[in-house]
Amino acid sequence: MHKKPSQAFIALGSNLENPVFQIQQAFDELKRLPGTRLISCSSLYRSAPVGRLDQPDFINAVALIETQLAPHDLLNALLAIEQCHGRIRESLNAPRTLDLDVLLYDALQYQDTHLTIPHPRMTQRAFVLKPLFEIAPDYDIPGHGPIAPLLAACHEQQLEQIKESP
C-alpha cells in the first residue's frame, strides 16, 4: 500500500546561462522525479542579488509538488538536477546556473546538518515569499504563520514579475 504523497514547495533560482530557460527546464525536470507530480508553478520573478551584489539579477520561482520521496531523498534529487545544469558551489551567494531549495515539506519542522525545513531564510526573502504567496496564498509556514505579513515585512525588496507561470 502506498503512503499518501507529501506536499513540498521548491524554490528555484538562476542568474547564469539564460536563467529563464534554466527555470523552465527545472520545472520540467521536477515533473520527472520518481513518485512526484508537479501541482503548480508560480510566475517568474526578477530580483537583485542578495549578499554578493557583483553579479547578474536572479530569476526566481516556486513550485508545489506532491511526492513520495522522503525529505532527504527529495533534497538529493534536487542536487542532482542542479549538477545536470552545471551548478558549481564556489562560495555563499555566488552566481549559479540553478539553485533548487526545499522550502516546505508538509507541516514538517526539521533540522540537521544537510537540511532545514522550513528553509531557514525563506521568511526574509521577497523572491521566495511572493511566488509562494501567488500559488498558496492561505498557507501557514510552520513556526512562522501566514505568508502575507511576512511578505509585507519584505516590502523594501524589489521584485519584478517577468513571466506568467508555464
Backbone torsions as a table, in degrees:
resi	resn	phi	psi	omega
1	MET	NA	132.9	-179.2
2	HIS	-80.9	140.5	173.6
3	LYS	-76.0	155.7	177.2
4	LYS	-61.7	134.4	-179.5
5	PRO	-65.0	150.7	175.8
6	SER	-90.1	154.5	173.3
7	GLN	-101.7	133.7	178.6
8	ALA	-134.8	143.8	173.4
9	PHE	-105.6	133.1	-177.7
10	ILE	-118.4	129.5	173.4
11	ALA	-90.0	138.4	177.8
12	LEU	-122.0	137.2	177.6
13	GLY	-148.9	148.7	178.1
14	SER	-158.7	144.7	171.3
15	ASN	-141.9	17.7	177.4
16	LEU	-133.1	151.7	171.5
17	GLU	53.2	62.9	178.4
18	ASN	60.3	72.3	-175.2
19	PRO	-55.4	-37.7	179.6
20	VAL	-61.7	-45.3	178.1
21	PHE	-61.9	-43.1	-179.6
22	GLN	-57.8	-44.9	-178.8
23	ILE	-67.0	-43.6	-179.9
24	GLN	-63.2	-40.1	176.5
25	GLN	-62.6	-42.2	-179.1
26	ALA	-63.7	-37.3	174.8
27	PHE	-56.9	-45.7	179.6
28	ASP	-63.0	-39.0	-178.9
29	GLU	-70.9	-31.7	175.0
30	LEU	-62.0	-36.9	178.7
31	LYS	-61.3	-28.7	-174.3
32	ARG	-94.5	0.8	177.0
33	LEU	-64.5	143.3	-178.7
34	PRO	-61.6	137.1	177.0
35	GLY	62.9	26.4	-172.7
36	THR	-130.3	143.0	176.8
37	ARG	-130.4	130.3	176.3
38	LEU	-79.2	119.5	-177.2
39	ILE	-91.6	-45.4	-175.0
40	SER	-159.7	150.7	178.5
41	CYS	-127.8	139.9	175.4
42	SER	-78.3	172.6	167.2
43	SER	-64.9	169.4	174.2
44	LEU	-94.5	142.1	-177.7
45	TYR	-129.2	141.8	174.1
46	ARG	-98.0	133.7	178.2
47	SER	-139.0	152.9	176.1
48	ALA	-72.7	150.5	177.7
49	PRO	-62.9	153.4	179.0
50	VAL	-113.0	137.6	177.0
51	GLY	85.0	-73.0	179.9
52	ARG	-102.0	110.0	-169.5
53	LEU	-90.1	-14.4	-175.6
54	ASP	-85.7	58.0	-179.7
55	GLN	-156.1	165.3	-178.9
56	PRO	-65.1	160.5	173.3
57	ASP	-60.5	158.0	178.9
58	PHE	-100.1	152.0	165.5
59	ILE	-106.4	129.9	-175.7
60	ASN	-129.1	155.4	175.8
61	ALA	-160.7	170.4	174.6
62	VAL	-133.3	139.8	176.5
63	ALA	-119.9	146.7	171.5
64	LEU	-108.5	127.2	177.4
65	ILE	-124.1	156.8	164.2
66	GLU	-108.5	132.9	-174.6
67	THR	-144.4	148.0	171.1
68	GLN	-90.1	-9.5	-179.2
69	LEU	-69.6	136.6	173.0
70	ALA	-69.7	160.3	-175.5
71	PRO	-51.5	-47.5	-178.6
72	HIS	-69.6	-34.1	176.1
73	ASP	-66.1	-39.0	176.3
74	LEU	-62.8	-47.3	178.3
75	LEU	-56.8	-46.9	-179.5
76	ASN	-62.6	-37.9	177.2
77	ALA	-65.1	-39.6	178.1
78	LEU	-66.4	-41.0	177.6
79	LEU	-63.1	-36.3	177.8
80	ALA	-65.4	-40.1	176.4
81	ILE	-62.8	-45.3	177.5
82	GLU	-55.1	-45.8	-178.5
83	GLN	-62.3	-39.0	177.5
84	CYS	-62.7	-25.1	178.1
85	HIS	-91.0	6.3	177.3
86	GLY	80.2	24.0	179.7
87	ARG	-64.2	128.8	175.0
88	ILE	-120.3	127.7	-179.6
89	ARG	-97.8	85.8	-179.5
90	GLU	-79.0	-54.1	-176.1
91	SER	-156.6	167.1	179.2
92	LEU	-59.5	135.4	177.4
93	ASN	64.8	20.3	178.1
94	ALA	-73.3	158.0	174.4
95	PRO	-57.5	152.5	-177.5
96	ARG	-152.0	147.8	175.6
97	THR	-71.3	-38.5	-179.8
98	LEU	-158.0	136.3	175.6
99	ASP	-128.8	123.9	177.7
100	LEU	-122.9	124.6	-178.7
101	ASP	-125.6	136.9	169.4
102	VAL	-75.6	114.1	178.7
103	LEU	-85.9	-52.0	-173.7
104	LEU	-141.7	147.5	177.8
105	TYR	-140.8	104.7	-171.0
106	ASP	48.0	-137.1	178.3
107	ALA	-101.9	20.6	-174.9
108	LEU	-63.8	136.9	167.3
109	GLN	-121.4	115.7	-169.4
110	TYR	-150.4	145.9	175.8
111	GLN	-151.6	131.9	167.2
112	ASP	-144.4	-167.9	-174.4
113	THR	-70.2	-18.0	-176.3
114	HIS	-109.3	-21.3	-169.9
115	LEU	-148.5	131.9	173.3
116	THR	-127.8	125.7	178.7
117	ILE	-129.8	128.1	-5.4
118	PRO	-60.4	155.0	179.2
119	HIS	-53.9	132.5	-168.5
120	PRO	-63.4	-27.1	-177.2
121	ARG	-110.3	4.6	-174.0
122	MET	-62.6	-31.5	-175.2
123	THR	-77.6	-5.3	178.9
124	GLN	-111.0	9.4	-172.6
125	ARG	-125.1	112.7	178.8
126	ALA	-59.9	-34.4	-177.7
127	PHE	-68.7	-11.1	171.2
128	VAL	-100.7	-46.7	-173.9
129	LEU	-66.9	-39.1	-177.8
130	LYS	-65.2	-50.8	177.4
131	PRO	-66.8	-31.7	175.9
132	LEU	-64.5	-44.8	178.7
133	PHE	-61.9	-35.8	-179.7
134	GLU	-60.6	-41.9	-175.2
135	ILE	-98.2	-14.7	-179.8
136	ALA	-146.2	64.3	-172.6
137	PRO	-60.7	-25.3	-176.4
138	ASP	-99.7	7.7	-176.0
139	TYR	-72.8	137.6	173.3
140	ASP	-102.2	123.5	178.5
141	ILE	-77.6	121.2	-178.0
142	PRO	-52.7	127.1	179.9
143	GLY	83.5	-6.4	-176.9
144	HIS	-129.3	-25.2	178.2
145	GLY	92.9	-160.7	-175.0
146	PRO	-63.1	152.3	-177.7
147	ILE	-71.2	-41.0	-171.5
148	ALA	-51.9	-51.4	-179.4
149	PRO	-67.5	-30.6	176.9
150	LEU	-66.5	-41.8	178.0
151	LEU	-65.3	-41.2	178.9
152	ALA	-60.4	-34.3	179.5
153	ALA	-70.7	-12.7	179.5
154	CYS	-103.5	20.4	-172.0
155	HIS	-58.4	-24.1	-178.4
156	GLU	-78.6	-12.0	179.4
157	GLN	-83.9	119.0	-177.1
158	GLN	-76.7	135.0	-178.4
159	LEU	-143.3	134.6	-179.7
160	GLU	-124.4	122.0	175.1
161	GLN	-72.5	125.6	-176.3
162	ILE	-113.7	-22.2	-176.3
163	LYS	-155.9	135.3	175.8
164	GLU	-63.1	161.6	179.3
165	SER	-60.7	149.0	-176.4
166	PRO	-68.3	NA	NA
